[in-house]
């Protein structure tokens, strides 16, 4: 169902752990950002510009 909802859309998901990112990796999400990464804010800003 998530793949159908996110098809042809920009979807950004913020998670707290790398394990959560791994479990979501097979979904049709544009960006999955791990909150604890130092680059999370920069990645979010870049994704919003596209």
VMD Tcl script that builds the backbone (N, CA, C; Angstrom):
set m [mol new atoms 150]
animate dup $m
set s [atomselect $m all]
$s set {name element resname resid chain x y z} {
  {N N UNK 1 A 0.816 -1.192 0.000}
  {CA C UNK 1 A 0.000 0.000 0.000}
  {C C UNK 1 A 0.861 1.259 0.000}
  {N N UNK 2 A 1.969 1.256 0.763}
  {CA C UNK 2 A 2.850 2.430 0.797}
  {C C UNK 2 A 3.425 2.688 -0.584}
  {N N UNK 3 A 3.819 1.638 -1.300}
  {CA C UNK 3 A 4.360 1.830 -2.640}
  {C C UNK 3 A 3.348 2.508 -3.556}
  {N N UNK 4 A 2.086 2.158 -3.439}
  {CA C UNK 4 A 1.051 2.792 -4.258}
  {C C UNK 4 A 0.871 4.258 -3.884}
  {N N UNK 5 A 0.904 4.565 -2.608}
  {CA C UNK 5 A 0.716 5.939 -2.154}
  {C C UNK 5 A 1.892 6.839 -2.491}
  {N N UNK 6 A 3.088 6.273 -2.545}
  {CA C UNK 6 A 4.283 7.088 -2.762}
  {C C UNK 6 A 4.775 7.068 -4.206}
  {N N UNK 7 A 4.072 6.387 -5.092}
  {CA C UNK 7 A 4.481 6.321 -6.497}
  {C C UNK 7 A 4.409 7.720 -7.117}
  {N N UNK 8 A 5.491 8.144 -7.762}
  {CA C UNK 8 A 5.596 9.456 -8.411}
  {C C UNK 8 A 5.443 10.622 -7.442}
  {N N UNK 9 A 5.833 10.444 -6.203}
  {CA C UNK 9 A 5.812 11.532 -5.232}
  {C C UNK 9 A 7.165 11.609 -4.541}
  {N N UNK 10 A 7.437 12.739 -3.948}
  {CA C UNK 10 A 8.652 12.907 -3.156}
  {C C UNK 10 A 8.292 12.616 -1.712}
  {N N UNK 11 A 8.864 11.567 -1.162}
  {CA C UNK 11 A 8.546 11.151 0.193}
  {C C UNK 11 A 9.819 11.123 1.016}
  {N N UNK 12 A 9.815 11.849 2.119}
  {CA C UNK 12 A 10.965 11.900 3.003}
  {C C UNK 12 A 10.540 11.338 4.354}
  {N N UNK 13 A 11.292 10.374 4.831}
  {CA C UNK 13 A 10.985 9.739 6.111}
  {C C UNK 13 A 12.196 9.880 7.021}
  {N N UNK 14 A 11.964 10.329 8.245}
  {CA C UNK 14 A 13.034 10.449 9.238}
  {C C UNK 14 A 12.871 9.320 10.246}
  {N N UNK 15 A 13.938 8.560 10.454}
  {CA C UNK 15 A 13.923 7.466 11.423}
  {C C UNK 15 A 14.997 7.706 12.473}
  {N N UNK 16 A 14.947 6.940 13.541}
  {CA C UNK 16 A 15.895 7.130 14.638}
  {C C UNK 16 A 17.057 6.151 14.630}
  {N N UNK 17 A 16.921 5.037 13.923}
  {CA C UNK 17 A 17.960 4.010 13.934}
  {C C UNK 17 A 18.222 3.494 12.528}
  {N N UNK 18 A 19.450 3.056 12.294}
  {CA C UNK 18 A 19.799 2.490 10.998}
  {C C UNK 18 A 18.967 1.238 10.708}
  {N N UNK 19 A 18.598 0.503 11.764}
  {CA C UNK 19 A 17.779 -0.693 11.574}
  {C C UNK 19 A 16.417 -0.344 10.986}
  {N N UNK 20 A 15.861 0.792 11.424}
  {CA C UNK 20 A 14.583 1.246 10.880}
  {C C UNK 20 A 14.736 1.609 9.403}
  {N N UNK 21 A 15.842 2.235 9.077}
  {CA C UNK 21 A 16.103 2.583 7.683}
  {C C UNK 21 A 16.165 1.323 6.823}
  {N N UNK 22 A 16.849 0.316 7.321}
  {CA C UNK 22 A 16.959 -0.952 6.590}
  {C C UNK 22 A 15.585 -1.566 6.352}
  {N N UNK 23 A 14.714 -1.537 7.365}
  {CA C UNK 23 A 13.407 -2.163 7.219}
  {C C UNK 23 A 12.510 -1.405 6.246}
  {N N UNK 24 A 12.767 -0.126 6.038}
  {CA C UNK 24 A 11.971 0.678 5.104}
  {C C UNK 24 A 12.579 0.743 3.706}
  {N N UNK 25 A 13.771 0.221 3.534}
  {CA C UNK 25 A 14.509 0.407 2.287}
  {C C UNK 25 A 13.825 -0.189 1.055}
  {N N UNK 26 A 12.956 -1.170 1.226}
  {CA C UNK 26 A 12.292 -1.783 0.073}
  {C C UNK 26 A 11.026 -1.049 -0.354}
  {N N UNK 27 A 10.633 -0.026 0.405}
  {CA C UNK 27 A 9.462 0.766 0.043}
  {C C UNK 27 A 9.856 1.827 -0.969}
  {N N UNK 28 A 8.896 2.354 -1.654}
  {CA C UNK 28 A 9.131 3.354 -2.693}
  {C C UNK 28 A 9.234 4.748 -2.071}
  {N N UNK 29 A 10.281 4.972 -1.254}
  {CA C UNK 29 A 10.477 6.248 -0.587}
  {C C UNK 29 A 11.651 6.977 -1.225}
  {N N UNK 30 A 11.497 8.274 -1.425}
  {CA C UNK 30 A 12.556 9.054 -2.059}
  {C C UNK 30 A 13.790 9.157 -1.178}
  {N N UNK 31 A 13.582 9.460 0.078}
  {CA C UNK 31 A 14.697 9.655 1.008}
  {C C UNK 31 A 14.331 9.088 2.363}
  {N N UNK 32 A 15.267 8.356 2.953}
  {CA C UNK 32 A 15.122 7.887 4.330}
  {C C UNK 32 A 16.308 8.452 5.092}
  {N N UNK 33 A 16.037 9.313 6.055}
  {CA C UNK 33 A 17.094 10.012 6.776}
  {C C UNK 33 A 17.148 9.489 8.203}
  {N N UNK 34 A 18.336 9.084 8.627}
  {CA C UNK 34 A 18.529 8.652 10.009}
  {C C UNK 34 A 18.843 9.892 10.826}
  {N N UNK 35 A 18.038 10.146 11.828}
  {CA C UNK 35 A 18.137 11.374 12.612}
  {C C UNK 35 A 19.501 11.555 13.255}
  {N N UNK 36 A 20.167 10.484 13.603}
  {CA C UNK 36 A 21.432 10.611 14.319}
  {C C UNK 36 A 22.612 10.912 13.406}
  {N N UNK 37 A 22.418 10.884 12.093}
  {CA C UNK 37 A 23.518 11.195 11.185}
  {C C UNK 37 A 23.798 12.693 11.220}
  {N N UNK 38 A 25.068 13.057 11.136}
  {CA C UNK 38 A 25.433 14.472 11.111}
  {C C UNK 38 A 24.928 15.163 9.857}
  {N N UNK 39 A 24.727 14.411 8.800}
  {CA C UNK 39 A 24.326 15.000 7.528}
  {C C UNK 39 A 22.814 15.040 7.326}
  {N N UNK 40 A 22.037 14.645 8.306}
  {CA C UNK 40 A 20.587 14.548 8.140}
  {C C UNK 40 A 19.962 15.880 7.725}
  {N N UNK 41 A 20.325 16.957 8.375}
  {CA C UNK 41 A 19.743 18.250 8.027}
  {C C UNK 41 A 20.138 18.692 6.621}
  {N N UNK 42 A 21.393 18.478 6.255}
  {CA C UNK 42 A 21.838 18.847 4.913}
  {C C UNK 42 A 21.128 18.026 3.852}
  {N N UNK 43 A 20.933 16.749 4.110}
  {CA C UNK 43 A 20.228 15.893 3.156}
  {C C UNK 43 A 18.772 16.325 3.013}
  {N N UNK 44 A 18.148 16.674 4.118}
  {CA C UNK 44 A 16.763 17.127 4.094}
  {C C UNK 44 A 16.647 18.410 3.265}
  {N N UNK 45 A 17.526 19.371 3.522}
  {CA C UNK 45 A 17.507 20.633 2.776}
  {C C UNK 45 A 17.685 20.392 1.284}
  {N N UNK 46 A 18.609 19.517 0.920}
  {CA C UNK 46 A 18.862 19.210 -0.491}
  {C C UNK 46 A 17.647 18.543 -1.119}
  {N N UNK 47 A 17.029 17.626 -0.405}
  {CA C UNK 47 A 15.868 16.921 -0.933}
  {C C UNK 47 A 14.703 17.878 -1.170}
  {N N UNK 48 A 14.540 18.863 -0.311}
  {CA C UNK 48 A 13.435 19.804 -0.453}
  {C C UNK 48 A 13.644 20.757 -1.617}
  {N N UNK 49 A 14.887 20.963 -2.053}
  {CA C UNK 49 A 15.173 21.853 -3.186}
  {C C UNK 49 A 14.831 21.216 -4.520}
  {N N UNK 50 A 14.893 19.896 -4.597}
  {CA C UNK 50 A 14.673 19.181 -5.856}
  {C C UNK 50 A 13.240 19.288 -6.319}
}
mol reanalyze $m
mol bondsrecalc $m
mol representation Tube
mol addrep $m
